[in-house]
Amino acid sequence: MEYELLAWPPDGPKLRLDHERFSYAGKFVMTNTGKAVARAEDGQIVAAVAFNEDRTDEDTLWLRYVTVDRERRGEGIGPRLCGLVRDRAVDRGYDRLRIAVNNPFAYEALYRTGFAYTGETTGIAELILEYPTPTADSDTDWDERERYQTGLDEFRDRELSEEEAAFLESRRDSEPPALESDGE
């Protein structure tokens, strides 16, 4: 597997991803976001991340969209690709990275990359995760396990697929997942 950061915003390339294989495929044709990809041995893209700087905080980079080929999900490709973007962004001088997730699988995958729940949600009920782990304040003075479980509880209160419900049950009262290397 080859992991590559293609460009930084606002000079990102257009990626034409097959909408039947990739969620959010249409979001990757925009050129105002940076892009990173994972390619299989045959050179075919199997995952992509689009990212850009926060509009109000130049020290924050948002991972906007992460997508993995439906046939390759669960192999750890997404977390490794996000790890590449994380490391390159830190090297480039960003103080923090943020991402909003809408399902417990993405939540877990980003936790394995060093992101942690902030206690915030977006207007469309996505949970906001941040790297490095947000500093404690009076509203969210959590230990690591409590922070992780609080985010999972947000998902437990939603309408879930059988797979999501089983996944959440398997994580009840557990510690956050161990960090994975980025695979470089």
Secondary structure, 3 states (H helix, E strand, C coil): CEEEEEECCCCCCCCCCCCCCCCCHHHHHCCCCEEEEEECCCCCEEEEEEEEECCCCCCEEEEEEEEECHHHCCCCHHHHHHHHHHHHHHHHCCCEEEEEECCHHHHHHHHCCCCEEEEEECCCCCEEEEECCCCCCCCCCCCHHHHHHHHHHHHHCCCCCHHHHHHHHHCCCCCCCCCCCCCC
